[in-house]
Amino acid sequence: MEFPAVCVVMTTKTAGGIIDLLEGKVSTASDEDARKIYVAASRAERLLAIAVPKSQTARLQALLNGVKCSTKLHQI
C-alpha cells in the first residue's frame, strides 16, 4: 500500500539507534525499530515527513543531505 504523504515518528528512545544504523554503525538493538521506520517511509508517494527529537535533528539532516535528499526543516 502507498499513500500520497506519510509521517514517521522517531522517539527519543529509538532515534539515536536508528540513525546509528543509517550511518553504518552496528546497533543490533535498533534493527527492528529501523525496519519499521523503513517500511513506513517506503510507503510515501510524494511527501515523507519525519518527526525526530531535536537532539537528533542535525545528524538526520546531515545524513539525508549526504545522499542528495531534499530536506526542509521545521522545528516545533
PDB file of N, H, CA, C and O in Angstrom:
ATOM      1  N   MET A   1       0.820  -1.180   0.000  1.00  0.00           N
ATOM      2  CA  MET A   1       0.000   0.000   0.000  1.00  0.00           C
ATOM      3  C   MET A   1       0.866   1.247   0.000  1.00  0.00           C
ATOM      4  O   MET A   1       1.878   1.304   0.699  1.00  0.00           O
ATOM      5  N   GLU A   2       0.477   2.243  -0.777  1.00  0.00           N
ATOM      6  H   GLU A   2      -0.344   2.198  -1.345  1.00  0.00           H
ATOM      7  CA  GLU A   2       1.184   3.509  -0.790  1.00  0.00           C
ATOM      8  C   GLU A   2       0.216   4.642  -0.493  1.00  0.00           C
ATOM      9  O   GLU A   2      -0.995   4.513  -0.673  1.00  0.00           O
ATOM     10  N   PHE A   3       0.774   5.752  -0.037  1.00  0.00           N
ATOM     11  H   PHE A   3       1.758   5.856   0.109  1.00  0.00           H
ATOM     12  CA  PHE A   3      -0.031   6.907   0.335  1.00  0.00           C
ATOM     13  C   PHE A   3       0.632   8.164  -0.215  1.00  0.00           C
ATOM     14  O   PHE A   3       1.856   8.198  -0.344  1.00  0.00           O
ATOM     15  N   PRO A   4      -0.149   9.206  -0.544  1.00  0.00           N
ATOM     16  CA  PRO A   4       0.443  10.447  -1.047  1.00  0.00           C
ATOM     17  C   PRO A   4       1.457  11.049  -0.068  1.00  0.00           C
ATOM     18  O   PRO A   4       2.488  11.577  -0.486  1.00  0.00           O
ATOM     19  N   ALA A   5       1.167  10.969   1.219  1.00  0.00           N
ATOM     20  H   ALA A   5       0.331  10.540   1.559  1.00  0.00           H
ATOM     21  CA  ALA A   5       2.053  11.527   2.242  1.00  0.00           C
ATOM     22  C   ALA A   5       2.106  10.592   3.439  1.00  0.00           C
ATOM     23  O   ALA A   5       1.115   9.956   3.795  1.00  0.00           O
ATOM     24  N   VAL A   6       3.273  10.522   4.046  1.00  0.00           N
ATOM     25  H   VAL A   6       4.078  11.039   3.757  1.00  0.00           H
ATOM     26  CA  VAL A   6       3.475   9.674   5.222  1.00  0.00           C
ATOM     27  C   VAL A   6       4.281  10.468   6.239  1.00  0.00           C
ATOM     28  O   VAL A   6       5.205  11.197   5.875  1.00  0.00           O
ATOM     29  N   CYS A   7       3.935  10.329   7.497  1.00  0.00           N
ATOM     30  H   CYS A   7       3.185   9.737   7.792  1.00  0.00           H
ATOM     31  CA  CYS A   7       4.714  10.915   8.579  1.00  0.00           C
ATOM     32  C   CYS A   7       5.187   9.776   9.478  1.00  0.00           C
ATOM     33  O   CYS A   7       4.376   9.003   9.986  1.00  0.00           O
ATOM     34  N   VAL A   8       6.495   9.676   9.672  1.00  0.00           N
ATOM     35  H   VAL A   8       7.154  10.305   9.259  1.00  0.00           H
ATOM     36  CA  VAL A   8       7.037   8.698  10.608  1.00  0.00           C
ATOM     37  C   VAL A   8       7.581   9.449  11.812  1.00  0.00           C
ATOM     38  O   VAL A   8       8.081  10.567  11.689  1.00  0.00           O
ATOM     39  N   VAL A   9       7.477   8.832  12.957  1.00  0.00           N
ATOM     40  H   VAL A   9       7.071   7.924  13.056  1.00  0.00           H
ATOM     41  CA  VAL A   9       7.891   9.476  14.201  1.00  0.00           C
ATOM     42  C   VAL A   9       8.949   8.620  14.878  1.00  0.00           C
ATOM     43  O   VAL A   9       8.743   7.435  15.140  1.00  0.00           O
ATOM     44  N   MET A  10      10.087   9.249  15.153  1.00  0.00           N
ATOM     45  H   MET A  10      10.254  10.212  14.940  1.00  0.00           H
ATOM     46  CA  MET A  10      11.147   8.591  15.914  1.00  0.00           C
ATOM     47  C   MET A  10      11.130   9.179  17.319  1.00  0.00           C
ATOM     48  O   MET A  10      11.160  10.398  17.491  1.00  0.00           O
ATOM     49  N   THR A  11      11.084   8.330  18.295  1.00  0.00           N
ATOM     50  H   THR A  11      11.060   7.340  18.156  1.00  0.00           H
ATOM     51  CA  THR A  11      11.038   8.791  19.679  1.00  0.00           C
ATOM     52  C   THR A  11      12.442   9.039  20.209  1.00  0.00           C
ATOM     53  O   THR A  11      13.428   8.636  19.592  1.00  0.00           O
ATOM     54  N   THR A  12      12.525   9.698  21.346  1.00  0.00           N
ATOM     55  H   THR A  12      11.724  10.025  21.847  1.00  0.00           H
ATOM     56  CA  THR A  12      13.829   9.939  21.959  1.00  0.00           C
ATOM     57  C   THR A  12      14.498   8.618  22.325  1.00  0.00           C
ATOM     58  O   THR A  12      15.726   8.534  22.360  1.00  0.00           O
ATOM     59  N   LYS A  13      13.718   7.608  22.592  1.00  0.00           N
ATOM     60  H   LYS A  13      12.721   7.676  22.564  1.00  0.00           H
ATOM     61  CA  LYS A  13      14.254   6.298  22.968  1.00  0.00           C
ATOM     62  C   LYS A  13      14.875   5.575  21.776  1.00  0.00           C
ATOM     63  O   LYS A  13      15.857   4.853  21.946  1.00  0.00           O
ATOM     64  N   THR A  14      14.328   5.753  20.576  1.00  0.00           N
ATOM     65  H   THR A  14      13.530   6.340  20.438  1.00  0.00           H
ATOM     66  CA  THR A  14      14.772   4.962  19.427  1.00  0.00           C
ATOM     67  C   THR A  14      15.566   5.726  18.370  1.00  0.00           C
ATOM     68  O   THR A  14      16.296   5.106  17.597  1.00  0.00           O
ATOM     69  N   ALA A  15      15.447   7.030  18.315  1.00  0.00           N
ATOM     70  H   ALA A  15      14.854   7.534  18.943  1.00  0.00           H
ATOM     71  CA  ALA A  15      16.042   7.806  17.221  1.00  0.00           C
ATOM     72  C   ALA A  15      17.556   7.635  17.113  1.00  0.00           C
ATOM     73  O   ALA A  15      18.072   7.442  16.012  1.00  0.00           O
ATOM     74  N   GLY A  16      18.261   7.701  18.210  1.00  0.00           N
ATOM     75  H   GLY A  16      17.842   7.858  19.104  1.00  0.00           H
ATOM     76  CA  GLY A  16      19.718   7.592  18.173  1.00  0.00           C
ATOM     77  C   GLY A  16      20.189   6.282  17.578  1.00  0.00           C
ATOM     78  O   GLY A  16      21.095   6.267  16.744  1.00  0.00           O
ATOM     79  N   GLY A  17      19.586   5.183  17.997  1.00  0.00           N
ATOM     80  H   GLY A  17      18.850   5.195  18.674  1.00  0.00           H
ATOM     81  CA  GLY A  17      19.963   3.869  17.482  1.00  0.00           C
ATOM     82  C   GLY A  17      19.640   3.700  16.017  1.00  0.00           C
ATOM     83  O   GLY A  17      20.417   3.103  15.272  1.00  0.00           O
ATOM     84  N   ILE A  18      18.494   4.221  15.592  1.00  0.00           N
ATOM     85  H   ILE A  18      17.862   4.706  16.198  1.00  0.00           H
ATOM     86  CA  ILE A  18      18.099   4.132  14.180  1.00  0.00           C
ATOM     87  C   ILE A  18      19.068   4.934  13.316  1.00  0.00           C
ATOM     88  O   ILE A  18      19.503   4.456  12.268  1.00  0.00           O
ATOM     89  N   ILE A  19      19.405   6.135  13.742  1.00  0.00           N
ATOM     90  H   ILE A  19      19.051   6.523  14.593  1.00  0.00           H
ATOM     91  CA  ILE A  19      20.344   6.956  12.973  1.00  0.00           C
ATOM     92  C   ILE A  19      21.728   6.330  12.980  1.00  0.00           C
ATOM     93  O   ILE A  19      22.442   6.412  11.981  1.00  0.00           O
ATOM     94  N   ASP A  20      22.125   5.703  14.086  1.00  0.00           N
ATOM     95  H   ASP A  20      21.546   5.636  14.898  1.00  0.00           H
ATOM     96  CA  ASP A  20      23.396   4.964  14.111  1.00  0.00           C
ATOM     97  C   ASP A  20      23.424   3.926  12.990  1.00  0.00           C
ATOM     98  O   ASP A  20      24.412   3.822  12.263  1.00  0.00           O
ATOM     99  N   LEU A  21      22.346   3.162  12.851  1.00  0.00           N
ATOM    100  H   LEU A  21      21.543   3.247  13.442  1.00  0.00           H
ATOM    101  CA  LEU A  21      22.279   2.150  11.790  1.00  0.00           C
ATOM    102  C   LEU A  21      22.378   2.785  10.409  1.00  0.00           C
ATOM    103  O   LEU A  21      23.080   2.271   9.538  1.00  0.00           O
ATOM    104  N   LEU A  22      21.686   3.888  10.205  1.00  0.00           N
ATOM    105  H   LEU A  22      21.115   4.305  10.912  1.00  0.00           H
ATOM    106  CA  LEU A  22      21.729   4.563   8.910  1.00  0.00           C
ATOM    107  C   LEU A  22      23.126   5.087   8.597  1.00  0.00           C
ATOM    108  O   LEU A  22      23.505   5.196   7.431  1.00  0.00           O
ATOM    109  N   GLU A  23      23.881   5.408   9.628  1.00  0.00           N
ATOM    110  H   GLU A  23      23.572   5.319  10.575  1.00  0.00           H
ATOM    111  CA  GLU A  23      25.252   5.876   9.452  1.00  0.00           C
ATOM    112  C   GLU A  23      26.244   4.727   9.291  1.00  0.00           C
ATOM    113  O   GLU A  23      27.437   4.951   9.086  1.00  0.00           O
ATOM    114  N   GLY A  24      25.743   3.500   9.386  1.00  0.00           N
ATOM    115  H   GLY A  24      24.774   3.318   9.553  1.00  0.00           H
ATOM    116  CA  GLY A  24      26.608   2.334   9.194  1.00  0.00           C
ATOM    117  C   GLY A  24      27.207   1.779  10.465  1.00  0.00           C
ATOM    118  O   GLY A  24      28.061   0.896  10.408  1.00  0.00           O
ATOM    119  N   LYS A  25      26.782   2.272  11.603  1.00  0.00           N
ATOM    120  H   LYS A  25      26.088   2.990  11.650  1.00  0.00           H
ATOM    121  CA  LYS A  25      27.291   1.763  12.877  1.00  0.00           C
ATOM    122  C   LYS A  25      26.467   0.544  13.288  1.00  0.00           C
ATOM    123  O   LYS A  25      25.286   0.447  12.958  1.00  0.00           O
ATOM    124  N   VAL A  26      27.088  -0.374  14.001  1.00  0.00           N
ATOM    125  H   VAL A  26      28.049  -0.295  14.270  1.00  0.00           H
ATOM    126  CA  VAL A  26      26.400  -1.572  14.457  1.00  0.00           C
ATOM    127  C   VAL A  26      25.533  -1.219  15.665  1.00  0.00           C
ATOM    128  O   VAL A  26      26.010  -0.650  16.646  1.00  0.00           O
ATOM    129  N   SER A  27      24.269  -1.564  15.571  1.00  0.00           N
ATOM    130  H   SER A  27      23.882  -2.026  14.773  1.00  0.00           H
ATOM    131  CA  SER A  27      23.318  -1.290  16.649  1.00  0.00           C
ATOM    132  C   SER A  27      22.201  -2.320  16.548  1.00  0.00           C
ATOM    133  O   SER A  27      21.074  -1.988  16.179  1.00  0.00           O
ATOM    134  N   THR A  28      22.514  -3.560  16.876  1.00  0.00           N
ATOM    135  H   THR A  28      23.429  -3.830  17.176  1.00  0.00           H
ATOM    136  CA  THR A  28      21.538  -4.643  16.697  1.00  0.00           C
ATOM    137  C   THR A  28      20.272  -4.436  17.522  1.00  0.00           C
ATOM    138  O   THR A  28      19.217  -4.965  17.173  1.00  0.00           O
ATOM    139  N   ALA A  29      20.361  -3.683  18.598  1.00  0.00           N
ATOM    140  H   ALA A  29      21.218  -3.253  18.881  1.00  0.00           H
ATOM    141  CA  ALA A  29      19.176  -3.434  19.425  1.00  0.00           C
ATOM    142  C   ALA A  29      18.150  -2.590  18.683  1.00  0.00           C
ATOM    143  O   ALA A  29      16.974  -2.594  19.047  1.00  0.00           O
ATOM    144  N   SER A  30      18.574  -1.861  17.641  1.00  0.00           N
ATOM    145  H   SER A  30      19.529  -1.858  17.345  1.00  0.00           H
ATOM    146  CA  SER A  30      17.676  -0.971  16.911  1.00  0.00           C
ATOM    147  C   SER A  30      17.234  -1.529  15.561  1.00  0.00           C
ATOM    148  O   SER A  30      16.522  -0.851  14.821  1.00  0.00           O
ATOM    149  N   ASP A  31      17.636  -2.729  15.235  1.00  0.00           N
ATOM    150  H   ASP A  31      18.215  -3.280  15.836  1.00  0.00           H
ATOM    151  CA  ASP A  31      17.291  -3.320  13.930  1.00  0.00           C
ATOM    152  C   ASP A  31      15.790  -3.303  13.647  1.00  0.00           C
ATOM    153  O   ASP A  31      15.362  -2.874  12.575  1.00  0.00           O
ATOM    154  N   GLU A  32      15.004  -3.762  14.594  1.00  0.00           N
ATOM    155  H   GLU A  32      15.352  -4.111  15.464  1.00  0.00           H
ATOM    156  CA  GLU A  32      13.552  -3.852  14.380  1.00  0.00           C
ATOM    157  C   GLU A  32      12.919  -2.475  14.291  1.00  0.00           C
ATOM    158  O   GLU A  32      12.019  -2.261  13.480  1.00  0.00           O
ATOM    159  N   ASP A  33      13.374  -1.539  15.110  1.00  0.00           N
ATOM    160  H   ASP A  33      14.106  -1.713  15.770  1.00  0.00           H
ATOM    161  CA  ASP A  33      12.856  -0.171  15.039  1.00  0.00           C
ATOM    162  C   ASP A  33      13.167   0.455  13.680  1.00  0.00           C
ATOM    163  O   ASP A  33      12.320   1.121  13.087  1.00  0.00           O
ATOM    164  N   ALA A  34      14.378   0.236  13.198  1.00  0.00           N
ATOM    165  H   ALA A  34      15.066  -0.306  13.680  1.00  0.00           H
ATOM    166  CA  ALA A  34      14.780   0.775  11.894  1.00  0.00           C
ATOM    167  C   ALA A  34      13.962   0.140  10.769  1.00  0.00           C
ATOM    168  O   ALA A  34      13.584   0.822   9.817  1.00  0.00           O
ATOM    169  N   ARG A  35      13.693  -1.140  10.872  1.00  0.00           N
ATOM    170  H   ARG A  35      14.001  -1.694  11.646  1.00  0.00           H
ATOM    171  CA  ARG A  35      12.890  -1.822   9.859  1.00  0.00           C
ATOM    172  C   ARG A  35      11.493  -1.219   9.785  1.00  0.00           C
ATOM    173  O   ARG A  35      10.967  -1.010   8.692  1.00  0.00           O
ATOM    174  N   LYS A  36      10.896  -0.941  10.923  1.00  0.00           N
ATOM    175  H   LYS A  36      11.324  -1.111  11.811  1.00  0.00           H
ATOM    176  CA  LYS A  36       9.555  -0.353  10.958  1.00  0.00           C
ATOM    177  C   LYS A  36       9.550   1.038  10.332  1.00  0.00           C
ATOM    178  O   LYS A  36       8.621   1.386   9.602  1.00  0.00           O
ATOM    179  N   ILE A  37      10.578   1.832  10.611  1.00  0.00           N
ATOM    180  H   ILE A  37      11.332   1.550  11.204  1.00  0.00           H
ATOM    181  CA  ILE A  37      10.677   3.165  10.009  1.00  0.00           C
ATOM    182  C   ILE A  37      10.832   3.031   8.495  1.00  0.00           C
ATOM    183  O   ILE A  37      10.207   3.777   7.742  1.00  0.00           O
ATOM    184  N   TYR A  38      11.654   2.092   8.048  1.00  0.00           N
ATOM    185  H   TYR A  38      12.162   1.486   8.661  1.00  0.00           H
ATOM    186  CA  TYR A  38      11.848   1.879   6.608  1.00  0.00           C
ATOM    187  C   TYR A  38      10.538   1.503   5.925  1.00  0.00           C
ATOM    188  O   TYR A  38      10.203   2.054   4.877  1.00  0.00           O
ATOM    189  N   VAL A  39       9.802   0.575   6.509  1.00  0.00           N
ATOM    190  H   VAL A  39      10.074   0.127   7.361  1.00  0.00           H
ATOM    191  CA  VAL A  39       8.533   0.133   5.916  1.00  0.00           C
ATOM    192  C   VAL A  39       7.568   1.305   5.810  1.00  0.00           C
ATOM    193  O   VAL A  39       6.943   1.498   4.767  1.00  0.00           O
ATOM    194  N   ALA A  40       7.442   2.079   6.860  1.00  0.00           N
ATOM    195  H   ALA A  40       7.950   1.922   7.707  1.00  0.00           H
ATOM    196  CA  ALA A  40       6.532   3.228   6.829  1.00  0.00           C
ATOM    197  C   ALA A  40       6.994   4.269   5.810  1.00  0.00           C
ATOM    198  O   ALA A  40       6.188   4.767   5.024  1.00  0.00           O
ATOM    199  N   ALA A  41       8.281   4.599   5.820  1.00  0.00           N
ATOM    200  H   ALA A  41       8.936   4.195   6.459  1.00  0.00           H
ATOM    201  CA  ALA A  41       8.808   5.627   4.924  1.00  0.00           C
ATOM    202  C   ALA A  41       8.696   5.212   3.463  1.00  0.00           C
ATOM    203  O   ALA A  41       8.481   6.056   2.593  1.00  0.00           O
ATOM    204  N   SER A  42       8.838   3.941   3.191  1.00  0.00           N
ATOM    205  H   SER A  42       9.013   3.255   3.897  1.00  0.00           H
ATOM    206  CA  SER A  42       8.798   3.478   1.799  1.00  0.00           C
ATOM    207  C   SER A  42       7.388   3.506   1.211  1.00  0.00           C
ATOM    208  O   SER A  42       7.219   3.247   0.019  1.00  0.00           O
ATOM    209  N   ARG A  43       6.401   3.808   2.000  1.00  0.00           N
ATOM    210  H   ARG A  43       6.539   4.019   2.967  1.00  0.00           H
ATOM    211  CA  ARG A  43       5.020   3.889   1.521  1.00  0.00           C
ATOM    212  C   ARG A  43       4.657   5.267   0.976  1.00  0.00           C
ATOM    213  O   ARG A  43       3.596   5.433   0.375  1.00  0.00           O
ATOM    214  N   ALA A  44       5.528   6.259   1.180  1.00  0.00           N
ATOM    215  H   ALA A  44       6.390   6.124   1.668  1.00  0.00           H
ATOM    216  CA  ALA A  44       5.245   7.635   0.750  1.00  0.00           C
ATOM    217  C   ALA A  44       5.419   7.774  -0.760  1.00  0.00           C
ATOM    218  O   ALA A  44       6.452   7.393  -1.311  1.00  0.00           O
ATOM    219  N   GLU A  45       4.404   8.322  -1.423  1.00  0.00           N
ATOM    220  H   GLU A  45       3.565   8.632  -0.976  1.00  0.00           H
ATOM    221  CA  GLU A  45       4.484   8.553  -2.864  1.00  0.00           C
ATOM    222  C   GLU A  45       5.122   9.903  -3.195  1.00  0.00           C
ATOM    223  O   GLU A  45       5.968   9.988  -4.085  1.00  0.00           O
ATOM    224  N   ARG A  46       4.721  10.956  -2.484  1.00  0.00           N
ATOM    225  H   ARG A  46       4.033  10.887  -1.761  1.00  0.00           H
ATOM    226  CA  ARG A  46       5.214  12.305  -2.808  1.00  0.00           C
ATOM    227  C   ARG A  46       5.861  13.018  -1.643  1.00  0.00           C
ATOM    228  O   ARG A  46       6.805  13.783  -1.841  1.00  0.00           O
ATOM    229  N   LEU A  47       5.382  12.790  -0.436  1.00  0.00           N
ATOM    230  H   LEU A  47       4.615  12.168  -0.275  1.00  0.00           H
ATOM    231  CA  LEU A  47       5.881  13.541   0.716  1.00  0.00           C
ATOM    232  C   LEU A  47       6.153  12.597   1.868  1.00  0.00           C
ATOM    233  O   LEU A  47       5.315  11.770   2.228  1.00  0.00           O
ATOM    234  N   LEU A  48       7.337  12.733   2.439  1.00  0.00           N
ATOM    235  H   LEU A  48       8.018  13.404   2.147  1.00  0.00           H
ATOM    236  CA  LEU A  48       7.690  11.987   3.644  1.00  0.00           C
ATOM    237  C   LEU A  48       8.080  12.994   4.711  1.00  0.00           C
ATOM    238  O   LEU A  48       9.035  13.750   4.537  1.00  0.00           O
ATOM    239  N   ALA A  49       7.354  13.007   5.801  1.00  0.00           N
ATOM    240  H   ALA A  49       6.577  12.392   5.942  1.00  0.00           H
ATOM    241  CA  ALA A  49       7.687  13.863   6.945  1.00  0.00           C
ATOM    242  C   ALA A  49       8.245  12.960   8.036  1.00  0.00           C
ATOM    243  O   ALA A  49       7.678  11.913   8.349  1.00  0.00           O
ATOM    244  N   ILE A  50       9.359  13.383   8.604  1.00  0.00           N
ATOM    245  H   ILE A  50       9.820  14.233   8.350  1.00  0.00           H
ATOM    246  CA  ILE A  50       9.986  12.603   9.666  1.00  0.00           C
ATOM    247  C   ILE A  50      10.040  13.468  10.915  1.00  0.00           C
ATOM    248  O   ILE A  50      10.676  14.522  10.919  1.00  0.00           O
ATOM    249  N   ALA A  51       9.383  13.029  11.959  1.00  0.00           N
ATOM    250  H   ALA A  51       8.866  12.173  11.956  1.00  0.00           H
ATOM    251  CA  ALA A  51       9.430  13.720  13.246  1.00  0.00           C
ATOM    252  C   ALA A  51      10.530  13.057  14.071  1.00  0.00           C
ATOM    253  O   ALA A  51      10.497  11.855  14.338  1.00  0.00           O
ATOM    254  N   VAL A  52      11.493  13.867  14.462  1.00  0.00           N
ATOM    255  H   VAL A  52      11.520  14.843  14.245  1.00  0.00           H
ATOM    256  CA  VAL A  52      12.652  13.353  15.195  1.00  0.00           C
ATOM    257  C   VAL A  52      12.955  14.302  16.349  1.00  0.00           C
ATOM    258  O   VAL A  52      12.741  15.507  16.216  1.00  0.00           O
ATOM    259  N   PRO A  53      13.444  13.795  17.472  1.00  0.00           N
ATOM    260  CA  PRO A  53      13.782  14.687  18.586  1.00  0.00           C
ATOM    261  C   PRO A  53      14.829  15.721  18.162  1.00  0.00           C
ATOM    262  O   PRO A  53      15.695  15.439  17.334  1.00  0.00           O
ATOM    263  N   LYS A  54      14.737  16.908  18.736  1.00  0.00           N
ATOM    264  H   LYS A  54      14.033  17.136  19.408  1.00  0.00           H
ATOM    265  CA  LYS A  54      15.676  17.987  18.392  1.00  0.00           C
ATOM    266  C   LYS A  54      17.132  17.561  18.557  1.00  0.00           C
ATOM    267  O   LYS A  54      18.003  18.018  17.817  1.00  0.00           O
ATOM    268  N   SER A  55      17.393  16.693  19.519  1.00  0.00           N
ATOM    269  H   SER A  55      16.685  16.321  20.120  1.00  0.00           H
ATOM    270  CA  SER A  55      18.768  16.257  19.776  1.00  0.00           C
ATOM    271  C   SER A  55      19.356  15.445  18.628  1.00  0.00           C
ATOM    272  O   SER A  55      20.576  15.305  18.540  1.00  0.00           O
ATOM    273  N   GLN A  56      18.515  14.907  17.745  1.00  0.00           N
ATOM    274  H   GLN A  56      17.524  15.021  17.816  1.00  0.00           H
ATOM    275  CA  GLN A  56      18.975  14.074  16.633  1.00  0.00           C
ATOM    276  C   GLN A  56      18.774  14.733  15.272  1.00  0.00           C
ATOM    277  O   GLN A  56      19.128  14.155  14.245  1.00  0.00           O
ATOM    278  N   THR A  57      18.210  15.934  15.259  1.00  0.00           N
ATOM    279  H   THR A  57      17.922  16.404  16.093  1.00  0.00           H
ATOM    280  CA  THR A  57      17.868  16.602  14.005  1.00  0.00           C
ATOM    281  C   THR A  57      19.075  16.823  13.102  1.00  0.00           C
ATOM    282  O   THR A  57      19.020  16.510  11.913  1.00  0.00           O
ATOM    283  N   ALA A  58      20.149  17.349  13.642  1.00  0.00           N
ATOM    284  H   ALA A  58      20.193  17.604  14.608  1.00  0.00           H
ATOM    285  CA  ALA A  58      21.330  17.654  12.826  1.00  0.00           C
ATOM    286  C   ALA A  58      21.916  16.393  12.208  1.00  0.00           C
ATOM    287  O   ALA A  58      22.317  16.401  11.044  1.00  0.00           O
ATOM    288  N   ARG A  59      21.970  15.317  12.970  1.00  0.00           N
ATOM    289  H   ARG A  59      21.644  15.310  13.915  1.00  0.00           H
ATOM    290  CA  ARG A  59      22.508  14.047  12.446  1.00  0.00           C
ATOM    291  C   ARG A  59      21.677  13.531  11.280  1.00  0.00           C
ATOM    292  O   ARG A  59      22.220  13.147  10.245  1.00  0.00           O
ATOM    293  N   LEU A  60      20.355  13.524  11.452  1.00  0.00           N
ATOM    294  H   LEU A  60      19.914  13.837  12.293  1.00  0.00           H
ATOM    295  CA  LEU A  60      19.488  13.003  10.393  1.00  0.00           C
ATOM    296  C   LEU A  60      19.539  13.895   9.164  1.00  0.00           C
ATOM    297  O   LEU A  60      19.602  13.395   8.041  1.00  0.00           O
ATOM    298  N   GLN A  61      19.512  15.201   9.359  1.00  0.00           N
ATOM    299  H   GLN A  61      19.461  15.607  10.272  1.00  0.00           H
ATOM    300  CA  GLN A  61      19.559  16.112   8.222  1.00  0.00           C
ATOM    301  C   GLN A  61      20.880  15.969   7.461  1.00  0.00           C
ATOM    302  O   GLN A  61      20.881  15.970   6.230  1.00  0.00           O
ATOM    303  N   ALA A  62      21.991  15.846   8.167  1.00  0.00           N
ATOM    304  H   ALA A  62      21.990  15.845   9.167  1.00  0.00           H
ATOM    305  CA  ALA A  62      23.289  15.664   7.507  1.00  0.00           C
ATOM    306  C   ALA A  62      23.326  14.356   6.726  1.00  0.00           C
ATOM    307  O   ALA A  62      23.868  14.297   5.623  1.00  0.00           O
ATOM    308  N   LEU A  63      22.755  13.325   7.299  1.00  0.00           N
ATOM    309  H   LEU A  63      22.315  13.374   8.196  1.00  0.00           H
ATOM    310  CA  LEU A  63      22.705  12.025   6.618  1.00  0.00           C
ATOM    311  C   LEU A  63      21.883  12.102   5.338  1.00  0.00           C
ATOM    312  O   LEU A  63      22.315  11.614   4.294  1.00  0.00           O
ATOM    313  N   LEU A  64      20.719  12.701   5.408  1.00  0.00           N
ATOM    314  H   LEU A  64      20.368  13.097   6.256  1.00  0.00           H
ATOM    315  CA  LEU A  64      19.848  12.815   4.234  1.00  0.00           C
ATOM    316  C   LEU A  64      20.465  13.726   3.171  1.00  0.00           C
ATOM    317  O   LEU A  64      20.414  13.409   1.983  1.00  0.00           O
ATOM    318  N   ASN A  65      21.041  14.842   3.584  1.00  0.00           N
ATOM    319  H   ASN A  65      21.082  15.099   4.550  1.00  0.00           H
ATOM    320  CA  ASN A  65      21.697  15.740   2.631  1.00  0.00           C
ATOM    321  C   ASN A  65      22.906  15.068   1.981  1.00  0.00           C
ATOM    322  O   ASN A  65      23.222  15.340   0.823  1.00  0.00           O
ATOM    323  N   GLY A  66      23.577  14.199   2.721  1.00  0.00           N
ATOM    324  H   GLY A  66      23.320  13.978   3.662  1.00  0.00           H
ATOM    325  CA  GLY A  66      24.734  13.489   2.205  1.00  0.00           C
ATOM    326  C   GLY A  66      24.412  12.537   1.067  1.00  0.00           C
ATOM    327  O   GLY A  66      25.284  12.212   0.262  1.00  0.00           O
ATOM    328  N   VAL A  67      23.167  12.090   0.997  1.00  0.00           N
ATOM    329  H   VAL A  67      22.459  12.355   1.651  1.00  0.00           H
ATOM    330  CA  VAL A  67      22.745  11.197  -0.096  1.00  0.00           C
ATOM    331  C   VAL A  67      21.819  11.939  -1.058  1.00  0.00           C
ATOM    332  O   VAL A  67      21.024  11.331  -1.775  1.00  0.00           O
ATOM    333  N   LYS A  68      21.941  13.271  -1.054  1.00  0.00           N
ATOM    334  H   LYS A  68      22.586  13.765  -0.471  1.00  0.00           H
ATOM    335  CA  LYS A  68      21.245  14.146  -2.006  1.00  0.00           C
ATOM    336  C   LYS A  68      19.720  14.152  -1.865  1.00  0.00           C
ATOM    337  O   LYS A  68      19.003  14.364  -2.843  1.00  0.00           O
ATOM    338  N   CYS A  69      19.230  13.919  -0.652  1.00  0.00           N
ATOM    339  H   CYS A  69      19.812  13.747   0.143  1.00  0.00           H
ATOM    340  CA  CYS A  69      17.793  14.048  -0.406  1.00  0.00           C
ATOM    341  C   CYS A  69      17.474  15.514  -0.132  1.00  0.00           C
ATOM    342  O   CYS A  69      18.197  16.193   0.597  1.00  0.00           O
ATOM    343  N   SER A  70      16.408  15.980  -0.713  1.00  0.00           N
ATOM    344  H   SER A  70      15.821  15.428  -1.305  1.00  0.00           H
ATOM    345  CA  SER A  70      15.959  17.337  -0.451  1.00  0.00           C
ATOM    346  C   SER A  70      15.288  17.359   0.926  1.00  0.00           C
ATOM    347  O   SER A  70      14.383  16.569   1.194  1.00  0.00           O
ATOM    348  N   THR A  71      15.732  18.256   1.783  1.00  0.00           N
ATOM    349  H   THR A  71      16.467  18.898   1.565  1.00  0.00           H
ATOM    350  CA  THR A  71      15.157  18.346   3.125  1.00  0.00           C
ATOM    351  C   THR A  71      14.701  19.760   3.398  1.00  0.00           C
ATOM    352  O   THR A  71      15.217  20.727   2.836  1.00  0.00           O
ATOM    353  N   LYS A  72      13.727  19.854   4.270  1.00  0.00           N
ATOM    354  H   LYS A  72      13.308  19.069   4.726  1.00  0.00           H
ATOM    355  CA  LYS A  72      13.244  21.158   4.740  1.00  0.00           C
ATOM    356  C   LYS A  72      12.945  20.978   6.218  1.00  0.00           C
ATOM    357  O   LYS A  72      12.107  20.157   6.589  1.00  0.00           O
ATOM    358  N   LEU A  73      13.611  21.727   7.044  1.00  0.00           N
ATOM    359  H   LEU A  73      14.292  22.395   6.742  1.00  0.00           H
ATOM    360  CA  LEU A  73      13.489  21.580   8.493  1.00  0.00           C
ATOM    361  C   LEU A  73      12.432  22.537   9.041  1.00  0.00           C
ATOM    362  O   LEU A  73      12.432  23.734   8.755  1.00  0.00           O
ATOM    363  N   HIS A  74      11.538  21.967   9.834  1.00  0.00           N
ATOM    364  H   HIS A  74      11.538  20.994  10.067  1.00  0.00           H
ATOM    365  CA  HIS A  74      10.530  22.755  10.560  1.00  0.00           C
ATOM    366  C   HIS A  74      10.645  22.352  12.028  1.00  0.00           C
ATOM    367  O   HIS A  74      10.414  21.195  12.377  1.00  0.00           O
ATOM    368  N   GLN A  75      10.995  23.291  12.870  1.00  0.00           N
ATOM    369  H   GLN A  75      11.182  24.231  12.586  1.00  0.00           H
ATOM    370  CA  GLN A  75      11.100  22.997  14.299  1.00  0.00           C
ATOM    371  C   GLN A  75       9.827  23.431  14.996  1.00  0.00           C
ATOM    372  O   GLN A  75       9.355  24.556  14.830  1.00  0.00           O
ATOM    373  N   ILE A  76       9.281  22.512  15.780  1.00  0.00           N
ATOM    374  H   ILE A  76       9.664  21.599  15.914  1.00  0.00           H
ATOM    375  CA  ILE A  76       8.074  22.841  16.535  1.00  0.00           C
ATOM    376  C   ILE A  76       8.290  22.521  17.993  1.00  0.00           C
ATOM    377  O   ILE A  76       7.391  22.723  18.809  1.00  0.00           O
TER     378      ILE A  76
END
